[in-house]
Amino acid sequence: MMAKYTFIGVFNKDATTNIYTVTFPDVPGTVTEGNDELDAIDMATDALSGMLLTLEDMNRAIPKASDISSLTKYLQSDNDFLQFITVDTTLERLKEK
């Protein structure tokens, strides 16, 4: 199954290193880091894409995305944020060719 998916990434900034760790609570095992906000968003898109492609390849169910209000509990400081990340697995597969 190929489609366009949108999930919410949780971006937690480390106060010491200023590196963002990104997780997707709705897509377990999808974790990455970025040196700044833009890098973290780029890395999050890559990580989510890789996981969704793998789930499709394994014929596993794609999780349902949560409402953004239910994910605010993952914000640990004023420097953390939630970000919608969209991946189109059809386009990602075309890029692989």
C-alpha positions in Angstrom: 0.0 0.0 0.0 1.4 3.3 -1.0 0.0 6.6 0.3 0.6 10.0 1.9 0.9 10.0 5.6 1.1 12.8 8.2 2.3 12.2 11.7 3.3 14.5 14.5 6.9 14.6 15.5 8.0 15.5 19.1 11.1 17.7 19.0 12.9 17.8 22.4 15.9 20.1 22.6 18.8 19.1 24.9 19.7 22.1 27.1 23.4 21.1 27.1 24.1 20.2 23.5 21.2 22.1 21.8 20.6 19.0 19.7 17.0 18.0 19.0 15.9 14.5 19.5 12.8 13.6 17.5 10.3 10.9 18.2 7.0 9.9 16.7 4.8 8.4 19.5 2.4 7.0 17.0 5.2 5.2 15.1 7.2 3.3 17.7 10.9 2.9 16.9 11.1 6.1 14.8 13.8 8.2 16.5 16.3 10.6 15.1 18.3 13.7 16.0 19.2 17.0 14.4 21.7 19.8 15.1 19.1 22.5 14.8 15.4 22.9 14.1 15.8 22.6 10.3 18.2 19.7 10.4 15.9 17.9 12.9 12.9 18.4 10.6 14.9 17.0 7.7 16.1 14.1 9.7 12.6 13.4 11.1 11.2 13.3 7.5 13.9 10.8 6.5 13.3 8.6 9.6 9.6 8.6 9.3 9.9 7.8 5.6 12.2 4.9 6.2 9.9 3.4 8.9 6.7 3.8 6.8 8.3 2.2 3.8 9.5 -0.7 5.9 6.0 -1.2 7.4 4.5 -1.2 3.9 7.1 -3.6 2.7 6.4 -6.0 5.6 2.6 -5.6 5.0 2.2 -4.2 8.5 -0.6 -1.9 9.4 0.3 1.8 9.4 -0.7 3.3 12.8 -3.3 5.9 13.0 -2.1 9.4 13.8 -3.1 11.0 17.1 -4.6 14.3 17.6 -2.0 17.0 18.2 -3.6 17.9 21.6 -2.9 14.4 22.9 0.8 14.8 22.2 1.5 18.0 24.2 2.3 15.8 27.2 5.6 14.9 25.5 6.9 18.5 25.6 9.4 18.8 28.4 10.5 22.4 28.1 9.7 25.7 26.4 12.3 24.8 23.7 10.4 21.7 22.6 7.8 21.7 19.9 5.4 19.5 17.9 5.7 19.4 14.1 3.5 17.8 11.4 5.7 15.7 9.1 4.2 14.4 5.9 5.7 11.5 3.8 4.4 10.3 0.5 5.6 6.8 0.1 4.7 6.7 -3.5 7.1 9.5 -4.3 9.7 8.0 -2.0 9.6 4.8 -3.9 10.0 6.7 -7.2 13.1 8.3 -5.8 14.6 4.9 -5.0 14.5 3.9 -8.7 
